[in-house]
Every structure is written in C-alpha cells, then in structure tokens.
Amino acid sequence: HIEKMDTAGAWVIDRLVSAFEKKGVEITMQGQSEIASILLGAVGDAVRREPDSGGTKPPNIIIRALEAVGRRVYE
C-alpha cells in the first residue's frame, strides 16, 4: 500500500506499467488517492508527449520527463 508518492515514484510506476503492458500483462491500479491519480496521469502524459521542436533536449529521458511534468504543473 503506497501512502505518499512524488514525481520520481510516479515515473517508476509508469515505466513498470508500460513494460508489463508491452509484454501483454494487463495492469489494474486501484485505491490510489485523487492526487496520486492526477500525478500518475501527468507523468504518463509527459513521458509520452512529443518533445517541442527547436531547442536542445536535456541529456536523458528522466530529466526530460521531469521537465515536462514541471512545465505542465507550472501552466
């Protein structure tokens, strides 16, 4: 049972769910708080979103995902 989650935790969960789903495993998450659901959705959207054209990309996917989530929270 997870009681608290930050962006990094949501990112790890998103990566694990994606990896299992690619292997054909059906994943169902239940019991998360409304805030955790929002965070998981925002992280998932940020990871899957196309990078903006122009400019340079940060060095790795973790930084790009966290940057995208930060930008969405700021908006």
C-alpha positions as CSV (number, residue, x, y, z in Angstrom):
1,H,0.0,0.0,0.0
2,I,1.5,3.3,-1.1
3,E,0.6,6.3,1.1
4,K,2.8,9.0,-0.5
5,M,4.2,9.5,-3.9
6,D,6.4,12.0,-5.6
7,T,7.1,12.6,-9.3
8,A,10.0,10.1,-9.4
9,G,7.8,7.5,-7.8
10,A,5.1,8.1,-10.3
11,W,7.7,7.9,-13.1
12,V,8.9,4.5,-11.9
13,I,5.3,3.2,-11.6
14,D,4.6,4.5,-15.2
15,R,7.7,2.7,-16.5
16,L,6.9,-0.5,-14.8
17,V,3.3,-0.5,-16.0
18,S,4.4,0.3,-19.6
19,A,7.0,-2.5,-19.5
20,F,4.4,-5.1,-18.3
21,E,1.8,-3.9,-20.8
22,K,4.3,-4.3,-23.7
23,K,4.6,-7.9,-22.6
24,G,0.8,-8.4,-22.7
25,V,0.2,-8.2,-19.0
26,E,-3.0,-6.4,-18.0
27,I,-2.3,-3.9,-15.2
28,T,-5.0,-2.5,-12.9
29,M,-4.2,0.1,-10.3
30,Q,-6.7,0.7,-7.6
31,G,-7.0,2.5,-4.3
32,Q,-4.8,5.5,-5.2
33,S,-5.8,8.9,-3.9
34,E,-7.2,11.5,-6.3
35,I,-3.9,13.4,-6.1
36,A,-1.9,10.3,-6.9
37,S,-4.1,9.6,-9.9
38,I,-3.5,13.2,-11.2
39,L,0.2,12.8,-10.7
40,L,0.4,9.4,-12.4
41,G,-1.6,10.9,-15.3
42,A,0.6,13.9,-15.6
43,V,3.7,11.9,-15.6
44,G,2.3,9.4,-18.1
45,D,1.3,12.3,-20.4
46,A,4.7,14.0,-20.1
47,V,6.6,10.8,-20.9
48,R,4.5,10.1,-24.0
49,R,4.3,13.7,-25.2
50,E,6.3,14.6,-28.3
51,P,9.3,16.9,-27.5
52,D,8.9,20.5,-28.6
53,S,10.6,21.3,-31.9
54,G,13.6,23.6,-31.7
55,G,15.9,24.0,-28.8
56,T,18.1,21.3,-27.4
57,K,16.9,18.3,-25.4
58,P,18.1,17.7,-21.8
59,P,20.6,14.8,-21.6
60,N,18.3,11.9,-20.7
61,I,14.7,10.7,-20.5
62,I,14.4,11.1,-16.8
63,I,15.3,14.8,-16.9
64,R,13.1,15.3,-20.0
65,A,10.1,13.6,-18.2
66,L,10.6,15.7,-15.0
67,E,11.0,18.9,-17.0
68,A,7.8,18.1,-18.9
69,V,5.9,17.5,-15.7
70,G,7.2,20.6,-14.2
71,R,6.1,22.7,-17.2
72,R,2.6,21.2,-17.0
73,V,2.3,21.9,-13.3
74,Y,3.5,25.5,-13.9
75,E,1.0,26.0,-16.7
